[in-house]
Amino acid sequence: MLYRANHRGIKEMDIMLGGFAEARIGGLSDGELDLFEALLEESDRDLLTWFTGEVAVPTEVRNSMFEMILDFQEQRVDTENRGDREGRQNRNG
């Protein structure tokens, strides 16, 4: 699953799913792993439109794993943005 999450075909999905898998796969329960594996079966284009909010997420896909990945990405972006702001502040004195 780790390999499949990192080698999707669309770079954004490699980053999103691969980053999540690398950080969290060891702590997932068997049920969560099943949900993650089911997401890996979806097409990259569909996943990208769902994760970006371009298209509404189908009810059968919007489950606890989908939400967990969304939360992970939001935290990741917040951390990166905080780091960027702090870096600019340090450079500007």
Secondary structure, 3 states (H helix, E strand, C coil): CHHHHHCCCCHHHHHHHHHHHHHHHHHCCHHHHHHHHHHHCCCHHHHHHHHHCCCCCCCCCCCHHHHHHHHHHHHHHHHHHHHHHHHHHHHHC
